[in-house]
Amino acid sequence: MMFRNPVAINSEEHSRLRFTPASSLGFAAEVGHIPVMAFELEALAVEFPIVYELQSGQPVALLGVRPGHNAYLGKEQRWRASAIPSALSCYPFGLYSEVEGQHVMIMDESASTLQSNRGKLLYNKQGNGFRPSPLLKELQARLTALEEQRLKTALAFSELRRHGVLVEQEAAFRLQDGEHRVRGFAVLDWERVAQLDESVRQRWDQVGLMGLLRAQTESLKNLRTLHRNALQA
C-alpha cells in the first residue's frame, strides 16, 4: 500500500507545498504487486513474473511473496531490477476517477517528498491567487498519459476474460519461516487459445496482443527470481 493519506490537490490548502523527487523506492516497501501497462510489458517481463487479475484480466507484476513485503526492494532500499514499473513512477501523485469519467489529481499527503521548506513549488503566486507551477503541469501531463495507457491496456486485455482463456492459479514459495502461497491471480491457458476461432487469433496477432501474451508466459520463469529475492530479504 503506497497511498496512506490520499487527498485532492488544491491551491487553497497546498499553495506553498513543495516536492522533491524520491531518492529511492522505499515508499513501495509494502507493495506486493503492481499493474503493468501494455507498452511496458515486454520490458518488465524480462525481470518480473507477470500474471493477470482474475476479474479484469489486467496484467500485474508480482513483487512479493509475504503479505506487505516487496521482495524487489533490497537492503538499504536498493531496487533489485533495472526496470521500474510505470505505476511507481509518479508517486506520491495519482489520479482518482470520479463519477462520469472525471479525474481528480491526488497526492499522498504523508509522503516525505512533500515539504513546505524544500523542493519545487506545486503552485506559483499570481496576483491574489495561485496557478499550477510548471512542475505540477508536468506531473498532470504524466498522470494523464499514464491513465490513457491504463485504459488502452484494460481494453486490450479484457479480450482474455471475454474469450475465457484465463485460468486461476497460485504459487507456493518455501522460505525460512515456512511456506507462503500467492493466490488470487490467473495465467493464460494456451490450449484454450489454440481452440479460439482463427479470426480471433489473427486479430490478436495483428494488434500485437499475441506477442504480449507470449512475453507474459515467458515471464513466469521469473518466479525463481522472486523466490530468490524473498529468501535474501
CYANA upper distance limits for C-alpha pairs under 8 A (distance plus 0.5 A):
  1 MET  CA     28 ALA  CA      7.86
  1 MET  CA     30 GLU  CA      6.29
  1 MET  CA     31 VAL  CA      5.98
  1 MET  CA     68 GLY  CA      8.18
  2 MET  CA     27 PHE  CA      6.72
  2 MET  CA     28 ALA  CA      6.57
  2 MET  CA     30 GLU  CA      7.91
  2 MET  CA     31 VAL  CA      7.52
  2 MET  CA    108 ASP  CA      8.49
  3 PHE  CA     92 PRO  CA      7.78
  3 PHE  CA    107 MET  CA      8.19
  3 PHE  CA    108 ASP  CA      5.70
  4 ARG  CA    108 ASP  CA      6.82
  4 ARG  CA    109 GLU  CA      8.43
  4 ARG  CA    110 SER  CA      7.21
  5 ASN  CA    107 MET  CA      8.41
  5 ASN  CA    108 ASP  CA      5.59
  5 ASN  CA    109 GLU  CA      5.99
  5 ASN  CA    110 SER  CA      6.33
  6 PRO  CA    106 ILE  CA      6.73
  6 PRO  CA    107 MET  CA      5.88
  6 PRO  CA    108 ASP  CA      4.95
  6 PRO  CA    109 GLU  CA      6.60
  7 VAL  CA    106 ILE  CA      5.84
  7 VAL  CA    107 MET  CA      6.15
  7 VAL  CA    108 ASP  CA      6.98
  7 VAL  CA    109 GLU  CA      7.01
  8 ALA  CA    104 VAL  CA      7.15
  8 ALA  CA    105 MET  CA      6.45
  8 ALA  CA    106 ILE  CA      4.79
  8 ALA  CA    107 MET  CA      7.04
  9 ILE  CA     13 GLU  CA      8.30
  9 ILE  CA     14 HIS  CA      7.26
  9 ILE  CA    105 MET  CA      6.56
  9 ILE  CA    106 ILE  CA      5.90
  9 ILE  CA    107 MET  CA      7.12
 10 ASN  CA     14 HIS  CA      6.37
 10 ASN  CA     15 SER  CA      7.97
 11 SER  CA     15 SER  CA      5.17
 11 SER  CA    123 TYR  CA      7.29
 11 SER  CA    130 PHE  CA      6.81
 11 SER  CA    131 ARG  CA      7.99
 11 SER  CA    132 PRO  CA      8.47
 14 HIS  CA    122 LEU  CA      8.01
 14 HIS  CA    123 TYR  CA      8.16
 15 SER  CA    121 LEU  CA      8.33
 15 SER  CA    122 LEU  CA      7.33
 15 SER  CA    123 TYR  CA      5.79
 15 SER  CA    124 ASN  CA      7.92
 15 SER  CA    125 LYS  CA      8.48
 15 SER  CA    130 PHE  CA      7.25
 16 ARG  CA    116 SER  CA      6.67
 16 ARG  CA    121 LEU  CA      6.92
 16 ARG  CA    122 LEU  CA      7.74
 16 ARG  CA    123 TYR  CA      7.31
 17 LEU  CA    114 LEU  CA      7.26
 17 LEU  CA    115 GLN  CA      6.42
 17 LEU  CA    116 SER  CA      5.29
 17 LEU  CA    117 ASN  CA      8.44
 17 LEU  CA    121 LEU  CA      6.31
 17 LEU  CA    122 LEU  CA      6.57
 17 LEU  CA    123 TYR  CA      8.14
 18 ARG  CA    114 LEU  CA      6.17
 18 ARG  CA    115 GLN  CA      5.74
 18 ARG  CA    116 SER  CA      5.94
 18 ARG  CA    117 ASN  CA      7.52
 18 ARG  CA    118 ARG  CA      6.60
 18 ARG  CA    119 GLY  CA      5.49
 18 ARG  CA    120 LYS  CA      5.38
 18 ARG  CA    121 LEU  CA      4.75
 18 ARG  CA    122 LEU  CA      6.31
 19 PHE  CA    113 THR  CA      6.14
 19 PHE  CA    114 LEU  CA      5.26
 19 PHE  CA    115 GLN  CA      6.89
 19 PHE  CA    118 ARG  CA      7.72
 19 PHE  CA    119 GLY  CA      5.28
 19 PHE  CA    120 LYS  CA      5.77
 19 PHE  CA    121 LEU  CA      7.00
 19 PHE  CA    122 LEU  CA      7.59
 20 THR  CA    113 THR  CA      5.63
 20 THR  CA    114 LEU  CA      7.17
 20 THR  CA    118 ARG  CA      7.64
 20 THR  CA    119 GLY  CA      5.08
 20 THR  CA    120 LYS  CA      7.10
 21 PRO  CA    113 THR  CA      6.86
 22 ALA  CA    113 THR  CA      6.62
 24 SER  CA     77 GLN  CA      6.89
 24 SER  CA     78 ARG  CA      7.70
 24 SER  CA     79 TRP  CA      8.38
 25 LEU  CA     29 ALA  CA      7.95
 25 LEU  CA     73 LEU  CA      8.01
 25 LEU  CA     77 GLN  CA      7.06
 25 LEU  CA     78 ARG  CA      8.17
 25 LEU  CA     79 TRP  CA      7.50
 26 GLY  CA     73 LEU  CA      7.93
 26 GLY  CA     77 GLN  CA      5.97
 28 ALA  CA     70 ASN  CA      7.52
 28 ALA  CA     73 LEU  CA      8.35
 28 ALA  CA     88 LEU  CA      8.25
 29 ALA  CA     68 GLY  CA      8.11
 29 ALA  CA     69 HIS  CA      6.52
 29 ALA  CA     70 ASN  CA      5.67
 29 ALA  CA     73 LEU  CA      6.94
 30 GLU  CA     67 PRO  CA      8.32
 30 GLU  CA     68 GLY  CA      4.76
 30 GLU  CA     69 HIS  CA      5.03
 30 GLU  CA     70 ASN  CA      5.93
 31 VAL  CA     63 LEU  CA      7.47
 31 VAL  CA     64 GLY  CA      7.77
 31 VAL  CA     68 GLY  CA      6.64
 31 VAL  CA     69 HIS  CA      6.79
 31 VAL  CA     70 ASN  CA      5.90
 32 GLY  CA     62 LEU  CA      6.75
 32 GLY  CA     63 LEU  CA      5.31
 32 GLY  CA     64 GLY  CA      4.87
 32 GLY  CA     65 VAL  CA      7.65
 32 GLY  CA     66 ARG  CA      8.35
 32 GLY  CA     67 PRO  CA      7.32
 32 GLY  CA     68 GLY  CA      6.65
 32 GLY  CA     69 HIS  CA      6.50
 32 GLY  CA     70 ASN  CA      5.83
 32 GLY  CA     71 ALA  CA      8.47
 33 HIS  CA     60 VAL  CA      6.84
 33 HIS  CA     61 ALA  CA      5.96
 33 HIS  CA     62 LEU  CA      5.03
 33 HIS  CA     63 LEU  CA      5.51
 33 HIS  CA     64 GLY  CA      7.23
 34 ILE  CA     60 VAL  CA      5.86
 34 ILE  CA     61 ALA  CA      5.89
 34 ILE  CA     62 LEU  CA      7.38
 34 ILE  CA     63 LEU  CA      7.90
 34 ILE  CA     85 PRO  CA      7.97
 34 ILE  CA     87 ALA  CA      7.41
 35 PRO  CA     58 GLN  CA      7.65
 35 PRO  CA     59 PRO  CA      6.65
 35 PRO  CA     60 VAL  CA      4.83
 35 PRO  CA     61 ALA  CA      6.89
 35 PRO  CA     85 PRO  CA      8.33
 35 PRO  CA     87 ALA  CA      7.05
 36 VAL  CA     40 GLU  CA      7.42
 36 VAL  CA     41 LEU  CA      6.66
 36 VAL  CA     58 GLN  CA      8.13
 36 VAL  CA     59 PRO  CA      5.96
 36 VAL  CA     60 VAL  CA      5.55
 36 VAL  CA     61 ALA  CA      6.85
 36 VAL  CA     85 PRO  CA      7.16
 36 VAL  CA     86 SER  CA      8.04
 36 VAL  CA     87 ALA  CA      7.87
 37 MET  CA     41 LEU  CA      6.60
 37 MET  CA     59 PRO  CA      7.90
 37 MET  CA     86 SER  CA      8.14
 37 MET  CA    149 GLN  CA      6.86
 37 MET  CA    150 ARG  CA      6.54
 37 MET  CA    153 THR  CA      6.28
 38 ALA  CA    149 GLN  CA      7.88
 38 ALA  CA    152 LYS  CA      8.18
 38 ALA  CA    153 THR  CA      5.77
 38 ALA  CA    212 LEU  CA      8.03
 39 PHE  CA    149 GLN  CA      8.07
 40 GLU  CA     44 LEU  CA      6.66
 40 GLU  CA     85 PRO  CA      8.17
 40 GLU  CA     86 SER  CA      8.39
 41 LEU  CA     45 ALA  CA      6.37
 41 LEU  CA    212 LEU  CA      7.34
 41 LEU  CA    215 ALA  CA      8.04
 41 LEU  CA    216 GLN  CA      7.96
 42 GLU  CA     46 VAL  CA      7.43
 42 GLU  CA    212 LEU  CA      7.00
 42 GLU  CA    215 ALA  CA      6.25
 42 GLU  CA    216 GLN  CA      7.99
 43 ALA  CA     47 GLU  CA      8.38
 43 ALA  CA     83 ALA  CA      7.93
 44 LEU  CA     48 PHE  CA      6.37
 44 LEU  CA     83 ALA  CA      6.90
 44 LEU  CA     84 ILE  CA      8.27
 44 LEU  CA     85 PRO  CA      7.65
 45 ALA  CA     49 PRO  CA      6.95
 45 ALA  CA     50 ILE  CA      6.99
 45 ALA  CA    215 ALA  CA      6.69
 45 ALA  CA    216 GLN  CA      6.64
 45 ALA  CA    218 GLU  CA      7.83
 45 ALA  CA    219 SER  CA      5.21
 46 VAL  CA    219 SER  CA      6.76
 46 VAL  CA    222 ASN  CA      8.26
 47 GLU  CA     81 ALA  CA      7.08
 47 GLU  CA     83 ALA  CA      8.14
 47 GLU  CA    219 SER  CA      7.85
 47 GLU  CA    222 ASN  CA      6.79
 47 GLU  CA    225 THR  CA      8.30
 48 PHE  CA     61 ALA  CA      6.50
 48 PHE  CA     62 LEU  CA      7.25
 48 PHE  CA     63 LEU  CA      7.95
 48 PHE  CA    219 SER  CA      6.90
 48 PHE  CA    220 LEU  CA      8.35
 48 PHE  CA    222 ASN  CA      6.05
 48 PHE  CA    223 LEU  CA      8.05
 48 PHE  CA    225 THR  CA      8.21
 48 PHE  CA    226 LEU  CA      8.00
 49 PRO  CA     61 ALA  CA      6.20
 49 PRO  CA     62 LEU  CA      6.21
 49 PRO  CA    216 GLN  CA      8.20
 49 PRO  CA    219 SER  CA      5.43
 49 PRO  CA    220 LEU  CA      5.30
 49 PRO  CA    221 LYS  CA      7.40
 49 PRO  CA    222 ASN  CA      5.35
 49 PRO  CA    223 LEU  CA      6.01
 49 PRO  CA    226 LEU  CA      8.04
 50 ILE  CA     59 PRO  CA      6.94
 50 ILE  CA     60 VAL  CA      5.98
 50 ILE  CA     61 ALA  CA      4.89
 50 ILE  CA     62 LEU  CA      6.68
 50 ILE  CA    216 GLN  CA      6.21
 50 ILE  CA    217 THR  CA      8.27
 50 ILE  CA    219 SER  CA      6.44
 50 ILE  CA    220 LEU  CA      6.94
 51 VAL  CA     59 PRO  CA      6.07
 51 VAL  CA     60 VAL  CA      6.00
 51 VAL  CA     61 ALA  CA      6.94
 51 VAL  CA     62 LEU  CA      7.85
 51 VAL  CA    185 PHE  CA      7.03
 51 VAL  CA    186 ALA  CA      6.58
 51 VAL  CA    187 VAL  CA      6.19
 51 VAL  CA    216 GLN  CA      7.54
 51 VAL  CA    220 LEU  CA      8.33
 52 TYR  CA     56 SER  CA      8.36
 52 TYR  CA     57 GLY  CA      5.58
 52 TYR  CA     58 GLN  CA      5.85
 52 TYR  CA     59 PRO  CA      4.88
 52 TYR  CA     60 VAL  CA      6.28
 52 TYR  CA    185 PHE  CA      6.20
 52 TYR  CA    186 ALA  CA      5.47
 52 TYR  CA    187 VAL  CA      6.56
 53 GLU  CA     57 GLY  CA      5.45
 53 GLU  CA     58 GLN  CA      5.77
 53 GLU  CA     59 PRO  CA      6.89
 53 GLU  CA     60 VAL  CA      7.43
 53 GLU  CA    184 GLY  CA      7.99
 53 GLU  CA    185 PHE  CA      5.69
 53 GLU  CA    186 ALA  CA      6.62
 54 LEU  CA    166 LEU  CA      8.39
 54 LEU  CA    168 GLU  CA      7.36
 54 LEU  CA    184 GLY  CA      7.11
 54 LEU  CA    185 PHE  CA      5.74
 54 LEU  CA    186 ALA  CA      5.93
 55 GLN  CA    161 ARG  CA      8.11
 56 SER  CA    154 ALA  CA      8.10
 56 SER  CA    157 PHE  CA      8.37
 56 SER  CA    158 SER  CA      6.82
 56 SER  CA    161 ARG  CA      7.39
 57 GLY  CA    154 ALA  CA      8.17
 57 GLY  CA    157 PHE  CA      6.16
 57 GLY  CA    158 SER  CA      6.28
 57 GLY  CA    160 LEU  CA      6.78
 57 GLY  CA    161 ARG  CA      6.52
 57 GLY  CA    166 LEU  CA      8.30
 57 GLY  CA    186 ALA  CA      8.35
 58 GLN  CA    153 THR  CA      7.80
 58 GLN  CA    154 ALA  CA      6.56
 58 GLN  CA    157 PHE  CA      6.66
 58 GLN  CA    158 SER  CA      7.97
 59 PRO  CA    157 PHE  CA      8.26
 62 LEU  CA    226 LEU  CA      8.35
 63 LEU  CA     70 ASN  CA      5.86
 63 LEU  CA     71 ALA  CA      6.31
 63 LEU  CA     72 TYR  CA      6.45
 63 LEU  CA    226 LEU  CA      7.45
 64 GLY  CA     68 GLY  CA      8.16
 64 GLY  CA     69 HIS  CA      6.10
 64 GLY  CA     70 ASN  CA      5.08
 64 GLY  CA     71 ALA  CA      5.38
 64 GLY  CA     72 TYR  CA      7.78
 64 GLY  CA    226 LEU  CA      7.53
 64 GLY  CA    230 ALA  CA      7.69
 65 VAL  CA     69 HIS  CA      7.60
 65 VAL  CA     70 ASN  CA      8.19
 65 VAL  CA     71 ALA  CA      7.61
 65 VAL  CA    173 PHE  CA      7.77
 65 VAL  CA    180 HIS  CA      7.09
 65 VAL  CA    181 ARG  CA      7.65
 65 VAL  CA    182 VAL  CA      6.87
 65 VAL  CA    226 LEU  CA      8.09
 65 VAL  CA    227 HIS  CA      8.02
 65 VAL  CA    230 ALA  CA      7.17
 66 ARG  CA     70 ASN  CA      8.47
 66 ARG  CA    180 HIS  CA      7.14
 71 ALA  CA    226 LEU  CA      7.20
 71 ALA  CA    229 ASN  CA      5.87
 71 ALA  CA    230 ALA  CA      5.53
 71 ALA  CA    233 ALA  CA      7.11
 72 TYR  CA     79 TRP  CA      6.45
 72 TYR  CA     80 ARG  CA      5.52
 72 TYR  CA     81 ALA  CA      7.62
 72 TYR  CA    226 LEU  CA      7.95
 72 TYR  CA    229 ASN  CA      6.93
 73 LEU  CA     77 GLN  CA      6.02
 73 LEU  CA     78 ARG  CA      6.16
 73 LEU  CA     79 TRP  CA      5.36
 73 LEU  CA     80 ARG  CA      6.53
 74 GLY  CA     78 ARG  CA      5.45
 74 GLY  CA     79 TRP  CA      6.64
 74 GLY  CA     80 ARG  CA      6.90
 74 GLY  CA    229 ASN  CA      8.37
 74 GLY  CA    233 ALA  CA      7.03
 75 LYS  CA    233 ALA  CA      7.99
 84 ILE  CA     88 LEU  CA      7.57
 84 ILE  CA     89 SER  CA      7.92
 85 PRO  CA     89 SER  CA      7.52
 86 SER  CA     90 CYS  CA      8.09
 86 SER  CA    146 LEU  CA      8.32
 87 ALA  CA    146 LEU  CA      8.45
 90 CYS  CA     94 GLY  CA      7.30
 90 CYS  CA    139 LEU  CA      7.98
 90 CYS  CA    142 ARG  CA      8.18
 90 CYS  CA    143 LEU  CA      7.64
 91 TYR  CA    107 MET  CA      8.21
 91 TYR  CA    108 ASP  CA      8.39
 92 PRO  CA    107 MET  CA      5.77
 92 PRO  CA    108 ASP  CA      5.69
 92 PRO  CA    109 GLU  CA      8.46
 92 PRO  CA    111 ALA  CA      6.89
 92 PRO  CA    113 THR  CA      8.36
 93 PHE  CA    105 MET  CA      7.66
 93 PHE  CA    106 ILE  CA      6.22
 93 PHE  CA    107 MET  CA      4.79
 93 PHE  CA    108 ASP  CA      7.14
 93 PHE  CA    139 LEU  CA      8.28
 94 GLY  CA    105 MET  CA      6.34
 94 GLY  CA    106 ILE  CA      5.74
 94 GLY  CA    107 MET  CA      6.57
 94 GLY  CA    143 LEU  CA      6.96
 95 LEU  CA    103 HIS  CA      6.45
 95 LEU  CA    104 VAL  CA      6.05
 95 LEU  CA    105 MET  CA      5.13
 95 LEU  CA    106 ILE  CA      6.26
 95 LEU  CA    143 LEU  CA      7.19
 95 LEU  CA    144 THR  CA      8.42
 95 LEU  CA    147 GLU  CA      8.33
 96 TYR  CA    103 HIS  CA      5.86
 96 TYR  CA    104 VAL  CA      5.61
 96 TYR  CA    105 MET  CA      6.78
 96 TYR  CA    106 ILE  CA      7.04
 97 SER  CA    101 GLY  CA      6.89
 97 SER  CA    102 GLN  CA      6.43
 97 SER  CA    103 HIS  CA      5.08
 97 SER  CA    104 VAL  CA      7.08
 98 GLU  CA    102 GLN  CA      5.63
 98 GLU  CA    103 HIS  CA      6.15
 98 GLU  CA    104 VAL  CA      7.68
105 MET  CA    140 GLN  CA      7.85
109 GLU  CA    114 LEU  CA      7.71
110 SER  CA    114 LEU  CA      8.28
114 LEU  CA    119 GLY  CA      8.44
115 GLN  CA    119 GLY  CA      7.78
120 LYS  CA    135 LEU  CA      7.79
121 LEU  CA    133 SER  CA      7.20
121 LEU  CA    135 LEU  CA      7.96
122 LEU  CA    132 PRO  CA      6.69
122 LEU  CA    133 SER  CA      5.86
122 LEU  CA    134 PRO  CA      8.49
122 LEU  CA    135 LEU  CA      6.84
122 LEU  CA    136 LEU  CA      5.76
123 TYR  CA    130 PHE  CA      6.44
123 TYR  CA    131 ARG  CA      5.95
123 TYR  CA    132 PRO  CA      5.01
123 TYR  CA    133 SER  CA      5.14
123 TYR  CA    136 LEU  CA      7.73
124 ASN  CA    130 PHE  CA      5.92
124 ASN  CA    131 ARG  CA      5.92
124 ASN  CA    132 PRO  CA      6.72
124 ASN  CA    133 SER  CA      5.85
125 LYS  CA    129 GLY  CA      6.46
125 LYS  CA    130 PHE  CA      4.85
125 LYS  CA    131 ARG  CA      6.90
126 GLN  CA    130 PHE  CA      5.63
126 GLN  CA    131 ARG  CA      6.94
132 PRO  CA    136 LEU  CA      6.17
132 PRO  CA    137 LYS  CA      6.79
133 SER  CA    137 LYS  CA      6.79
134 PRO  CA    138 GLU  CA      6.61
135 LEU  CA    139 LEU  CA      6.73
136 LEU  CA    140 GLN  CA      6.61
137 LYS  CA    141 ALA  CA      6.70
138 GLU  CA    142 ARG  CA      6.76
139 LEU  CA    143 LEU  CA      6.66
140 GLN  CA    144 THR  CA      6.57
141 ALA  CA    145 ALA  CA      6.67
142 ARG  CA    146 LEU  CA      6.64
143 LEU  CA    147 GLU  CA      6.60
144 THR  CA    148 GLU  CA      6.78
145 ALA  CA    149 GLN  CA      6.87
146 LEU  CA    150 ARG  CA      6.67
147 GLU  CA    151 LEU  CA      6.79
148 GLU  CA    152 LYS  CA      6.77
149 GLN  CA    153 THR  CA      6.56
150 ARG  CA    154 ALA  CA      6.60
151 LEU  CA    155 LEU  CA      6.65
152 LYS  CA    156 ALA  CA      6.71
153 THR  CA    157 PHE  CA      6.59
154 ALA  CA    158 SER  CA      6.37
155 LEU  CA    159 GLU  CA      7.87
156 ALA  CA    209 LEU  CA      7.75
157 PHE  CA    161 ARG  CA      8.11
158 SER  CA    162 ARG  CA      6.75
159 GLU  CA    163 HIS  CA      6.57
160 LEU  CA    164 GLY  CA      6.56
160 LEU  CA    165 VAL  CA      6.11
160 LEU  CA    166 LEU  CA      6.90
161 ARG  CA    165 VAL  CA      7.09
161 ARG  CA    166 LEU  CA      7.03
163 HIS  CA    196 LEU  CA      8.45
164 GLY  CA    192 ARG  CA      8.24
165 VAL  CA    188 LEU  CA      6.48
165 VAL  CA    189 ASP  CA      6.01
165 VAL  CA    190 TRP  CA      7.95
165 VAL  CA    192 ARG  CA      5.95
165 VAL  CA    193 VAL  CA      6.56
166 LEU  CA    186 ALA  CA      6.38
166 LEU  CA    187 VAL  CA      6.07
166 LEU  CA    188 LEU  CA      5.26
166 LEU  CA    189 ASP  CA      6.30
167 VAL  CA    186 ALA  CA      5.69
167 VAL  CA    187 VAL  CA      6.10
167 VAL  CA    188 LEU  CA      6.84
167 VAL  CA    189 ASP  CA      6.86
168 GLU  CA    184 GLY  CA      7.46
168 GLU  CA    185 PHE  CA      6.34
168 GLU  CA    186 ALA  CA      4.73
168 GLU  CA    187 VAL  CA      7.04
169 GLN  CA    183 ARG  CA      7.31
169 GLN  CA    184 GLY  CA      7.49
169 GLN  CA    185 PHE  CA      6.33
169 GLN  CA    186 ALA  CA      5.72
169 GLN  CA    187 VAL  CA      7.02
170 GLU  CA    181 ARG  CA      7.28
170 GLU  CA    182 VAL  CA      6.06
170 GLU  CA    183 ARG  CA      5.07
170 GLU  CA    184 GLY  CA      7.29
170 GLU  CA    185 PHE  CA      7.24
170 GLU  CA    186 ALA  CA      8.42
171 ALA  CA    181 ARG  CA      6.06
171 ALA  CA    182 VAL  CA      5.75
171 ALA  CA    183 ARG  CA      7.26
172 ALA  CA    179 GLU  CA      7.21
172 ALA  CA    180 HIS  CA      6.25
172 ALA  CA    181 ARG  CA      4.91
172 ALA  CA    182 VAL  CA      7.02
173 PHE  CA    179 GLU  CA      6.06
173 PHE  CA    180 HIS  CA      5.69
173 PHE  CA    181 ARG  CA      6.71
173 PHE  CA    227 HIS  CA      6.99
174 ARG  CA    178 GLY  CA      6.27
174 ARG  CA    179 GLU  CA      4.92
174 ARG  CA    180 HIS  CA      6.88
175 LEU  CA    179 GLU  CA      6.42
175 LEU  CA    180 HIS  CA      7.73
175 LEU  CA    230 ALA  CA      7.97
175 LEU  CA    231 LEU  CA      6.51
176 GLN  CA    231 LEU  CA      7.69
187 VAL  CA    217 THR  CA      8.30
188 LEU  CA    213 LEU  CA      8.28
188 LEU  CA    217 THR  CA      7.80
189 ASP  CA    193 VAL  CA      7.05
190 TRP  CA    194 ALA  CA      6.63
191 GLU  CA    195 GLN  CA      6.98
192 ARG  CA    196 LEU  CA      7.11
193 VAL  CA    201 ARG  CA      8.17
196 LEU  CA    200 VAL  CA      7.09
196 LEU  CA    201 ARG  CA      7.32
197 ASP  CA    201 ARG  CA      7.25
198 GLU  CA    202 GLN  CA      6.59
199 SER  CA    203 ARG  CA      6.61
200 VAL  CA    204 TRP  CA      6.74
201 ARG  CA    205 ASP  CA      6.63
201 ARG  CA    210 MET  CA      8.14
202 GLN  CA    206 GLN  CA      6.62
203 ARG  CA    207 VAL  CA      6.83
204 TRP  CA    208 GLY  CA      6.69
204 TRP  CA    209 LEU  CA      5.45
204 TRP  CA    210 MET  CA      5.89
205 ASP  CA    209 LEU  CA      6.37
205 ASP  CA    210 MET  CA      5.37
205 ASP  CA    211 GLY  CA      7.49
208 GLY  CA    212 LEU  CA      7.21
209 LEU  CA    213 LEU  CA      6.77
210 MET  CA    214 ARG  CA      6.84
211 GLY  CA    215 ALA  CA      6.78
212 LEU  CA    216 GLN  CA      6.62
213 LEU  CA    217 THR  CA      6.75
214 ARG  CA    218 GLU  CA      6.68
215 ALA  CA    219 SER  CA      6.61
216 GLN  CA    220 LEU  CA      7.47
219 SER  CA    223 LEU  CA      8.45
221 LYS  CA    225 THR  CA      8.31
222 ASN  CA    226 LEU  CA      6.79
223 LEU  CA    227 HIS  CA      6.61
224 ARG  CA    228 ARG  CA      6.63
225 THR  CA    229 ASN  CA      6.61
226 LEU  CA    230 ALA  CA      6.68
227 HIS  CA    231 LEU  CA      6.76
228 ARG  CA    232 GLN  CA      6.87
229 ASN  CA    233 ALA  CA      6.84
